[in-house]
Amino acid sequence: MALKVGDFKTDVHNDWCPGCGDFGIVNAIQMALTEMEIPRHQTAIFSGIGCSGKTSHFINVFGVHTLHGRVLTFAQGAKIANPNLEIIAVGGDGDGLGIGAGHFVAAGRRNVDMTYIIFDNAVYGLTKGQASPTLKLGEKTKSLPTPNTNYNVNPIGLAIASGFTFVARGYSYDIRQLKDLIIAAVKHKGLAFLDVLQPCPTYNDINTRDWFGGEDRIDEDTKKPMPRIYKLEDTDYDPVVHFSDETELNQKKTQALVKSMEWDSKIPTGIFYKNELITPYTRRLTDKIPNYVENPSALQKISKNNAPITNISQILDMYKV
Amino acid sequence: MTVDFTWMIGGPQGSGVETAANIFSQVYSKMGYQIFGKREYYSNIKGEHSYFAVRISDEKINSSIKGTNMLIAFDAETIFRHADDVLENGIIIYDSTLENMKVSDVITFEHDFKQRLQSLLDSKNKSDTVSGILELASENGVSVHSVSFRSLLTELSENLENPRIKNMTRMFNVLGVSLSLGMLQIPSEKLTESINSIFSKKKSIAELNVSTANFAYNFASAKFENSQFNFPSKPISEETMLVQGHYGTSIGKIISGCRFQSYYPITPATDESDFLERNEILQINEDRPGSTLVVQTEDEISAIGMAIGSSLTGTRSSTCTSGPGFSLMAESLSWAGINEIPLVITLYQRSGPSTGLPTRHGQDDMLFAVNAGHGEFPRIVYASGNVSDSFYDTARVFNYADVYQVPVIHLLDKFIASSVSTCKKFDESKITINRGKLLDEIKSENYNRFEHTSDGISPRSKLGLENGIFWNTGDESDIHGHITEDPVVRVQMMDKRQSRLDHILENIPEDEQIIKHSDGEICIVSWGSAQGPIIDAIKMLQNDGIKIGFIEIKLLNPFPKNLLKKYLSDVKTIIDVEANYTGQLGSLIRQNLEMDPDYYILKFTGRPMTCTELHESIKKVVNNDAEKREVLTYGA
């Protein structure tokens, strides 16, 4: 029997602020899971700490709400031990690009076949609105005592430089596009990163829904707002690395980096970069452990009637006097 | 014991001191002797002083002694540092070209050591040269033999018609050990056998080493008179292994079914992960090959995070680290605690605080293991006393983790890690695997991960199991694993988790909690690797006609206070022996038994205790001549 979106909802009360961009992301994840028809017990959501950390409790699949900054470590451990699982890690921009930045970079190097979604709102919401790593230098959001003194991290650029092989951006008020991006990310063979712009209605009074929608800049002719958000798929931008060639790779990475620096007047969403020619971690393991995928750690038998079945006699003989 | 002989070789790091000691250990183990060797080295890749002391005996030995019977030196620093430590009637074999080297020529000496050495030589009216310190050794009754290592190489190179050998100073290690073995008149085929087995993967290197070794062996047996240290071969009485310090936990993890290990490089813990990765493909009886996934992570935070993630899939998972790395794991340990995650953290302690003495020994982190992580949650802290114990204990700690659904910190240390010793072959038939309430199948659609049960332990699902969906969170949670701040549920959940501590004490067999090695009105209480020197010191005291009790506490958290109370009921004098400054076990005893050990024998130089100095200190206690706090300081 096909599952419905409702099957992926839990009855846990969602205590995000009214109007929070996070709602759109949870809905998009639930819609994507429904559409992909992956059995619920084969999927796990890992989350970090903060408002976005609660995400795993709202989705009716395995949910592991981890520690601040550490979500990728838990998620990769699970995926490596059982590559049959479908794993989506989620967390805030402070979680992933501040306290967890080291894990972000290291995860890129491994290219484990899973998805990482950052709920990017440029503030630390749950601790009352401090500047997060994606807030621009000099900006002063509502609760900051003085303007931000740090330059911002470029999540898309950092992901590409770190080795993520699928890098995309979504917008939490475009649920349809977001759902498609999540599906593309999950289906990607390798580590997929999805940066989701997600206005915090309570603390970020600069990058608001109206601001993204261009309500502050009305076209003189049409008298309509000129949205800042636009979609890469509506342009002739081609994010895919088609063949294994240095020039091709450099060109695709460079154009993605240039695109990632667009902000203020034009903010691109969609897939920036996609490269399935880099071996996923699973392949790297099968190269040395041939039956890794059929017989991964989680599925191995280790005992029979409480006695071990691993044969260590060869090892012991090596050290026999 | 009729044979008790200690041999030492020293040299700059990178000069093959370890290989030489390995050859020596193999030779005597093949001759039927018991071995106990220890390695000391600086935190350095090349050039700083390292040495290896190997003790052999016809009886089981568990520690080193003070001093050495034979010293092999091919650099000046080794002579300066150890010549004075060679026992009466001992032997020094050294490279003759070093004789005129001065203390000031050795650039790797620490300033303070240089001053101490100078004043020693001054006080004895000796020149500040290698010859000076060797004179001192001679006066101590040591016979000193000089050999030109260079000339040996030149001669060998002519014999083999290979001019390259002339300059191969990297062969000094093999020359040194072989000269000593020639003097000791061991059967020469044992030397060849040992070298071939050490270099079994590199045939041409093995050949060159064998020629070099035989050449030096023949030279020495012709040149030197028989020493009084010629020991005949003996039958090997039982199946004996020659093991390095990390073999116990490494092979223990393999047989126990640990299939995931994440780690970040750190001394002295890394050898274990390296071993697991080198042996990553496993033979499984009546099944396809298995494998251990070994993941080198970006830091220790990631190492424990990955191990937890893996454990959630039902995989037996662990990480292995030392003090600084374990500090970084504290937050995740707390997460594992509240989420009832079976997890093994193998903690090879070293001397702190901070980087401390990064390559030296210390039992510094027991109280930290007991208390690490914020908030209150159950965990097991379990200590092994030697390599062989650590094999069987590794199987135990994985069972504890699974059965009680708690993180387990398995304590070892640098003393164990850098020891090489003979022991009885690990017995697989003694290993059992108990996965506790881990489920393979769930039929009901109403599964709750944290369901209340009479023993506080809930049936455990795993990621991927049908009908077994659960949630985890670092927040307090309800039976589903969803966040709650309800005060009533909070009390229920705290009770559920914490009640496990009593359950653990009631269910782990007594002889796994505490080992009573011997009885005595004067009784030592200790834990971990202090075990070896204590056992040997007690044997020495026995020979003096003194009976000393020894109680080794293996389970350090939850603390088996009632059992210990029972064991101590007839004891008049308690001595706490540990390799740390504060007497950490003593503090647990004060806290749990409301009594203070009568004496503390402590060592925190970064060097392991020797049975000799322990024997001396315990004797002082027996003679009512000891301070409350006796501090041991022997060792370079």
Interface residues (C-beta under 8 A of the other chain):
Chain A: T10 V12 P39 R40 H41 Q42 A44 F46 I49 K54 S56 H57 N60 V61 F62 G63 V64 H65 T66 L67 R70 L72 T73 F74 A75 Q76 G77 A78 K79 I80 A81 N82 N84 L85 G102 H103 V105 A106 L285 K288 I289 N291 Y292 N295 P296 S297 A298 Q300 K301 I302 S303 K304 N306 A307 P308 I309 T310 N311 I312 Q314 I315 L316 Y319 K320 V321
Chain B: S29 K30 I236 E239 T240 M241 L242 V243 Y247 I251 I254 I255 S256 G257 R259 F260 S262 N279 E280 I281 L282 Q283 I284 N285 E286 D287 R288 P289 G290 S291 T292 L293 V295 T297 E298 D299 I301 S302 I304 G305 M306 A307 I308 G309 S310 S311 L312 T313 G314 T315 R316 S317 E331 S332 W335 A395 T422 K425 F426 E428 I431 T432 I433 N434 R435 K462 L463 G464 L465 E466 N467 G468 I469 F470 W471 N472 T473 G474 D475 G481 H482 I483
